[in-house]
Structures are given as structure tokens and as C-alpha cells.
Amino acid sequence: MADRGGHYLESGAYWLLYVVSVSGALLHWRLGNEVLAAACGATAVLSALLIGRGSFPFAAHPR
């Protein structure tokens, strides 16, 4: 995904993952399932780091 459109598509996918995982974490927490809430919370943190291009070696950097 070297072109700009691919970068925006990838970023949009990470944002969608973030929104779904945060809402899933809140829903599972409210329903009393702490294990799935923690898993969704960890996924939200991972997607936030990928959005911000944190220090992950496997994150694709645009050229």
C-alpha cells in the first residue's frame, strides 16, 4: 500500500478497529465479563498505537 489511498484505507481500518474494540470493552465490562473487556481494551490500545504509528517494528511506515 504505497499510494496515498492505501494509507488512508489502512488508517481508516485501524480507526474502525479502535471504535469497535472500545465499545466492546465497555459493553463487556458493563455485562460483567472482565476477561473479554480486558481483551477488547488491549485491542483498543494496540489499534491506538498503530494509528499513531507507535514504536512497533511491524507497523508499516509510509514512504
TITIGU-422048 format. One record per residue (C-alpha): residue number from 1; x, y, z; residue in one letter. Coordinates in nm, 4 decimals. Layout:
NUM  X  Y  Z  A
...
END
This chain:
1  0.0000  0.0000  0.0000  M
2  0.2460  0.2584  -0.1143  A
3  -0.0043  0.5043  -0.2580  D
4  -0.1907  0.7625  -0.0508  R
5  -0.5269  0.5952  -0.0919  G
6  -0.3914  0.2775  0.0618  G
7  -0.2548  0.4687  0.3581  H
8  -0.5932  0.6299  0.4230  Y
9  -0.7665  0.2940  0.3878  L
10  -0.5265  0.1347  0.6362  E
11  -0.5668  0.4235  0.8810  S
12  -0.9453  0.4033  0.8489  G
13  -0.9352  0.0318  0.9243  A
14  -0.7340  0.0965  1.2403  Y
15  -0.9834  0.3652  1.3476  W
16  -1.2714  0.1236  1.2916  L
17  -1.0914  -0.1399  1.4979  L
18  -1.0384  0.1177  1.7737  Y
19  -1.4030  0.2267  1.7862  V
20  -1.5366  -0.1288  1.7854  V
21  -1.2919  -0.2523  2.0488  S
22  -1.3560  0.0408  2.2860  V
23  -1.7318  -0.0079  2.2601  S
24  -1.6856  -0.3838  2.3052  G
25  -1.4726  -0.3274  2.6143  A
26  -1.7363  -0.1002  2.7664  L
27  -2.0167  -0.3419  2.6815  L
28  -1.8381  -0.6461  2.8248  H
29  -1.7376  -0.4528  3.1355  W
30  -2.0979  -0.3461  3.1913  R
31  -2.2206  -0.7039  3.1447  L
32  -1.9687  -0.8329  3.3989  G
33  -1.7322  -1.0196  3.1681  N
34  -1.3982  -0.8759  3.2736  E
35  -1.1886  -1.1163  3.0654  V
36  -1.3392  -1.0083  2.7336  L
37  -1.3399  -0.6462  2.8497  A
38  -0.9656  -0.6699  2.9102  A
39  -0.9099  -0.8340  2.5705  A
40  -1.1074  -0.5615  2.3944  C
41  -0.9236  -0.2958  2.5943  G
42  -0.5879  -0.4402  2.4920  A
43  -0.7016  -0.4421  2.1300  T
44  -0.8043  -0.0774  2.1626  A
45  -0.4587  0.0126  2.2950  V
46  -0.2909  -0.1795  2.0126  L
47  -0.5026  -0.0091  1.7482  S
48  -0.4368  0.3340  1.9036  A
49  -0.0643  0.2664  1.8836  L
50  -0.0983  0.1571  1.5229  L
51  -0.2951  0.4718  1.4419  I
52  -0.0235  0.6857  1.5958  G
53  0.2476  0.4702  1.4414  R
54  0.3966  0.3846  1.7767  G
55  0.7260  0.2072  1.8156  S
56  0.6095  -0.1223  1.6705  F
57  0.8570  -0.2885  1.4373  P
58  0.5769  -0.4490  1.2327  F
59  0.3880  -0.1221  1.1697  A
60  0.4107  -0.0184  0.8062  A
61  0.5595  0.3289  0.7643  H
62  0.4584  0.5281  0.4553  P
63  0.7438  0.6122  0.2204  R
END
